[in-house]
Amino acid sequence: MGKLLLTALLAAFALAPSPAAGGGGGPRGGDPFGPDLRARIARAQAYADSRPGVTGIVLRDRWTGAVHRSPAAGTLIWACSTPKLAMAVDLLLREDSGAIKLTAADRDLMHRMLHSSDDAAAHALWTRFGGEAEFARRFPAYGMIDMRFSDHHPHHWGWIRTTADDLDRLIEYVLALPARLRDHLVGELRTVDANQQWGVWGAGPAARPGNKNGWSDDNDDGSWIMNSVGFAGPGERYTLALMNDTRVISDGDEVGKETTTKIAEILFGGYFGA
């Protein structure tokens, strides 16, 4: 397993430019994002700055290596259900190494955990496959180096603070996995239930987005946390990590959905054609 993890991690951060062509084009005028996307980034950041609360944003072009990080990209925010993606990575890698054997029932739980963000399914897998002692000690290897468990709650997938930078590294890790694992996860993220069709999903159907979202009210103050991480574009060219602490209590979930979805729409709506 160590060799497989190292290979995938090194690949995740290689980020060599791709010769492939597609919507959005390549770097122009010396800017690896190009003038159109750069203007979109400026509008998306201005929009985020105008919205309630704080939003961490990391946009990455995997073909050129260009990255936009908002000022809040390193801000610790409740991760909500986004660690479920790291759990799925861990389970698939453990099975691939022969350390565990996933049953049909386990795979159904994984599907439910990713498809509709089913908490009960995630609880079952977390408990069955080792909890913090197994999952959490490997999460940093998948890019979640900023993550912190809450000191006031059990060390559990649902009580983690993390950053948009962490989610950016996590989705990069996913897309650098061996094809048999990567393709499975990409397929899951592209076919999520309606309850997760917001955030990065706002890129629109032409972008063929996929995402794993997380949402919850903050037990400390009642405001809502709305997070989304995923990809868009041909060959999953672009990745986008969004962490939105709305600091809004009443209808904060709708406020956060609007904020994160609009950011993706500004960045990618119409960018890849109709």
NUVEXPA-932598 format. One line per 4 residues: their letters; for each residue y, x, z of C-alpha. Coordinates in nm, 4 decimals, always signed. Last residue first. Example, Ala and Ser with C-alpha at 12.3 -4.5 7.8 and 13.67 -1.06 7.14 Angstrom:
<rs>
SA = -0.1060:+1.3670:+0.7140  -0.4500:+1.2300:+0.7800
</rs>
This chain:
<rs>
AGFY = +2.5337:-2.3544:-2.4889  +2.6201:-1.9866:-2.4979  +2.5356:-1.7120:-2.2496  +2.8756:-1.6987:-2.0820
GGFL = +2.9205:-2.0769:-2.0983  +2.9139:-2.1034:-1.7189  +2.8276:-1.7541:-1.5920  +3.0817:-1.6239:-1.3431
IEAI = +3.2814:-1.9408:-1.2871  +2.9619:-2.1452:-1.2554  +2.8121:-1.8972:-1.0087  +3.1251:-1.9160:-0.7919
KTTT = +3.1290:-2.2945:-0.8275  +2.7764:-2.3217:-0.6924  +2.8555:-2.1111:-0.3854  +3.1707:-2.3009:-0.2913
EKGV = +3.0426:-2.6495:-0.3711  +2.7218:-2.5956:-0.1785  +2.9245:-2.4607:+0.1123  +3.1555:-2.7628:+0.1243
EDGD = +2.8570:-2.9960:+0.0961  +2.6861:-2.8256:+0.3894  +3.0102:-2.8220:+0.5873  +3.0281:-3.2011:+0.5729
SIVR = +3.1920:-3.1985:+0.9190  +3.1497:-2.8577:+1.0847  +3.3368:-2.6152:+0.8588  +3.3308:-2.2428:+0.9338
TDNM = +3.1877:-2.2201:+0.5809  +2.9820:-1.9070:+0.6414  +2.8872:-1.8415:+0.2801  +2.6402:-1.5729:+0.1769
LALT = +2.6062:-1.5270:-0.1989  +2.3847:-1.2738:-0.3786  +2.3897:-1.2603:-0.7572  +2.1626:-1.0719:-0.9936
YREG = +2.2364:-1.0235:-1.3607  +1.9983:-0.9142:-1.6361  +1.7169:-1.1521:-1.5434  +1.5679:-1.0639:-1.8834
PGAF = +1.8336:-1.2784:-2.0470  +2.0813:-1.4161:-1.7937  +2.0755:-1.5205:-1.4315  +1.9313:-1.4015:-1.1016
GVSN = +1.8868:-1.5041:-0.7404  +2.0341:-1.5265:-0.3934  +2.1945:-1.8293:-0.2277  +2.3398:-1.8891:+0.1179
MIWS = +2.5091:-2.1858:+0.2884  +2.5933:-2.1515:+0.6598  +2.7504:-2.4574:+0.8223  +2.9702:-2.4822:+1.1295
GDDN = +2.8263:-2.6110:+1.4569  +2.9695:-2.3330:+1.6752  +2.6802:-2.1233:+1.8064  +2.4030:-2.3363:+1.6574
DDSW = +2.5278:-2.2550:+1.3092  +2.4357:-2.5437:+1.0807  +2.1716:-2.4485:+0.8309  +2.1207:-2.3391:+0.4736
GNKN = +1.9109:-2.0904:+0.2791  +1.8611:-2.0598:-0.0929  +1.6129:-1.8792:-0.3121  +1.7230:-1.8639:-0.6725
GPRA = +1.6373:-1.8706:-1.0414  +1.8737:-1.8958:-1.3314  +1.7900:-1.9567:-1.6983  +2.1471:-1.8645:-1.8035
APGA = +2.1578:-2.1452:-2.0615  +2.0569:-2.3852:-1.7825  +2.3728:-2.3308:-1.5769  +2.5065:-2.0489:-1.3588
GWVG = +2.5332:-2.3163:-1.0875  +2.1729:-2.2357:-0.9924  +2.3165:-1.9304:-0.8143  +2.4392:-2.1754:-0.5486
WQQN = +2.2845:-2.5152:-0.6139  +1.9423:-2.6392:-0.7211  +1.7730:-2.5706:-0.3895  +1.7191:-2.9307:-0.2726
ADVT = +1.6263:-3.0230:-0.6295  +1.3035:-2.8227:-0.5953  +1.2764:-2.4705:-0.7273  +1.1424:-2.3926:-1.0735
RLEG = +1.3151:-2.0667:-1.1662  +1.2519:-1.9138:-0.8235  +0.8777:-1.9776:-0.8462  +0.8509:-1.8341:-1.1958
VLHD = +1.0432:-1.5225:-1.0935  +0.8058:-1.4829:-0.7979  +0.4929:-1.4989:-1.0135  +0.6438:-1.2766:-1.2799
RLRA = +0.7298:-1.0096:-1.0246  +0.3806:-1.0021:-0.8768  +0.1867:-0.9550:-1.2029  +0.4717:-0.7458:-1.3458
PLAL = +0.4681:-0.4820:-1.0723  +0.7751:-0.5285:-0.8515  +1.1182:-0.4227:-0.9803  +1.2605:-0.7767:-0.9972
VYEI = +1.1654:-0.8449:-0.6344  +1.3247:-0.5212:-0.5156  +1.6497:-0.6072:-0.6913  +1.6372:-0.9489:-0.5236
LRDL = +1.6060:-0.7776:-0.1850  +1.8813:-0.5235:-0.2504  +2.1290:-0.7989:-0.3337  +2.0118:-0.9983:-0.0314
DDAT = +2.0843:-0.7001:+0.1925  +2.4311:-0.6484:+0.0414  +2.4984:-1.0194:+0.0932  +2.4412:-0.9476:+0.4606
TRIW = +2.1879:-1.0305:+0.7326  +2.1553:-1.2185:+1.0590  +1.8038:-1.3249:+1.1486  +1.6882:-1.6148:+1.3631
GWHH = +1.4765:-1.8210:+1.1220  +1.2360:-1.5399:+1.0349  +1.1516:-1.5008:+1.4055  +1.2435:-1.2697:+1.6862
PHHD = +1.2885:-1.5435:+1.9468  +1.6521:-1.6331:+2.0226  +1.9436:-1.4894:+2.2189  +1.9402:-1.1307:+2.0933
SFRM = +1.9489:-1.2565:+1.7341  +1.7483:-1.0424:+1.4971  +1.9430:-0.7977:+1.2843  +1.9349:-0.7319:+0.9122
DIMG = +2.1398:-0.4459:+0.7626  +1.8446:-0.2636:+0.6033  +1.7086:-0.5643:+0.4185  +1.6192:-0.3768:+0.0989
YAPF = +1.2468:-0.4448:+0.0663  +1.1634:-0.1451:+0.2868  +1.3961:-0.2967:+0.5491  +1.1681:-0.6058:+0.5607
RRAF = +0.8650:-0.3952:+0.6523  +0.8968:-0.4050:+1.0320  +0.9864:-0.7708:+1.0089  +0.6666:-0.8902:+0.8455
EAEG = +0.3931:-0.7319:+1.0579  +0.5047:-0.7101:+1.4194  +0.7633:-0.9846:+1.3666  +0.5027:-1.2445:+1.2781
GFRT = +0.1487:-1.1255:+1.2130  +0.0034:-1.3118:+0.9199  -0.0905:-1.6493:+1.0663  +0.2299:-1.6967:+1.2646
WLAH = +0.4718:-1.6165:+0.9834  +0.2542:-1.8082:+0.7363  +0.2496:-2.1241:+0.9474  +0.6211:-2.1055:+1.0272
AAAD = +0.7015:-2.0611:+0.6568  +0.4991:-2.3700:+0.5649  +0.6677:-2.5700:+0.8414  +1.0091:-2.4568:+0.7166
DSSH = +0.9568:-2.5793:+0.3589  +1.2149:-2.4036:+0.1419  +1.1468:-2.6602:-0.1354  +0.9880:-2.4272:-0.3900
LMRH = +0.9754:-2.0995:-0.1970  +0.8087:-2.2139:+0.1267  +0.6108:-2.4803:-0.0615  +0.4675:-2.2170:-0.2964
MLDR = +0.3856:-1.9834:-0.0097  +0.2103:-2.2656:+0.1760  +0.0085:-2.3444:-0.1370  -0.0834:-1.9791:-0.1613
DAAT = -0.2098:-1.9850:+0.1956  -0.4196:-2.2947:+0.1225  -0.5709:-2.1290:-0.1849  -0.6618:-1.8384:+0.0415
LKIA = -0.4705:-1.5136:+0.0628  -0.6843:-1.2099:+0.1395  -0.5245:-0.9362:+0.3470  -0.4971:-0.5562:+0.3459
GSDE = -0.6392:-0.5285:-0.0059  -0.3289:-0.3556:-0.1410  -0.2413:-0.6493:-0.3675  -0.2883:-0.8850:-0.0733
RLLL = -0.0390:-0.6912:+0.1348  +0.2020:-0.6741:-0.1569  +0.1815:-1.0493:-0.2158  +0.2292:-1.1273:+0.1524
DVAM = +0.5270:-0.8933:+0.1865  +0.7056:-1.0262:-0.1203  +0.6541:-1.3833:+0.0013  +0.7969:-1.2923:+0.3410
ALKP = +1.0982:-1.1275:+0.1760  +1.1618:-1.4537:-0.0122  +1.1280:-1.6482:+0.3128  +1.4006:-1.4192:+0.4477
TSCA = +1.6515:-1.6433:+0.2586  +1.5823:-1.9383:+0.4875  +1.8792:-1.9064:+0.7276  +2.0214:-1.5537:+0.6859
WILT = +2.2880:-1.6042:+0.9530  +2.5864:-1.3930:+0.8536  +2.6513:-1.0198:+0.9008  +2.9464:-0.9121:+0.6871
GAAP = +2.8680:-0.6340:+0.4384  +2.9575:-0.8301:+0.1260  +3.2723:-0.9630:+0.2949  +3.5193:-0.7508:+0.0930
SRHV = +3.3417:-0.8675:-0.2242  +3.0977:-0.6369:-0.3954  +3.0962:-0.6111:-0.7734  +2.8248:-0.3898:-0.9223
AGTW = +2.7754:-0.2216:-1.2596  +2.4299:-0.0659:-1.3019  +2.4440:-0.1056:-1.6803  +2.1321:-0.3115:-1.7441
RDRL = +2.0911:-0.4530:-1.3923  +2.4394:-0.6013:-1.3927  +2.4982:-0.6761:-1.0251  +2.7076:-0.9371:-0.8464
VIGT = +2.7385:-0.9128:-0.4679  +2.9369:-1.1804:-0.2862  +2.9974:-1.2377:+0.0850  +3.1844:-1.5599:+0.1480
VGPR = +3.4065:-1.6331:+0.4486  +3.5348:-1.9619:+0.5839  +3.7062:-2.2318:+0.3826  +3.7770:-2.1649:+0.0142
SDAY = +4.0736:-1.9864:-0.1432  +3.9152:-1.6402:-0.1149  +3.6068:-1.7676:-0.2956  +3.8263:-1.8974:-0.5805
AQAR = +4.0082:-1.5655:-0.6081  +3.6730:-1.3860:-0.6139  +3.5416:-1.6144:-0.8871  +3.8597:-1.5716:-1.0931
AIRA = +3.8462:-1.1910:-1.0644  +3.4769:-1.1892:-1.1497  +3.5437:-1.4090:-1.4533  +3.8058:-1.1634:-1.5749
RLDP = +3.5555:-0.8786:-1.5364  +3.2980:-1.0877:-1.7209  +3.5267:-1.1249:-2.0207  +3.6652:-0.7688:-2.0097
GFPD = +3.3288:-0.5863:-2.0052  +3.1128:-0.5363:-1.6955  +3.0464:-0.1693:-1.7702  +3.4201:-0.1136:-1.8226
GGRP = +3.4800:+0.1665:-2.0733  +3.6370:-0.0649:-2.3314  +3.3180:-0.2623:-2.3724  +2.9960:-0.2657:-2.1761
GGGG = +2.7151:-0.4831:-2.3112  +2.6881:-0.8368:-2.4438  +2.7166:-1.1537:-2.2410  +2.4266:-1.3212:-2.4096
GAAP = +2.1590:-1.0893:-2.5371  +2.0642:-0.7397:-2.6459  +1.8047:-0.5111:-2.4942  +1.8758:-0.1382:-2.4742
SPAL = +1.8573:-0.1512:-2.0947  +2.0678:+0.0686:-1.8697  +1.8662:+0.2343:-1.5899  +1.8804:+0.0543:-1.2590
AFAA = +1.6727:+0.3165:-1.0707  +1.7154:+0.1285:-0.7439  +1.4354:-0.1215:-0.7819  +1.2096:+0.1316:-0.9490
LLAT = +1.2205:+0.3547:-0.6421  +1.1357:+0.0565:-0.4228  +0.8485:-0.0541:-0.6442  +0.6907:+0.2911:-0.6532
LLLK = +0.7367:+0.3416:-0.2798  +0.5788:+0.0062:-0.1963  +0.2839:+0.0699:-0.4260  +0.2254:+0.4168:-0.2794
GM = +0.2404:+0.2858:+0.0765  +0.0000:+0.0000:+0.0000
</rs>
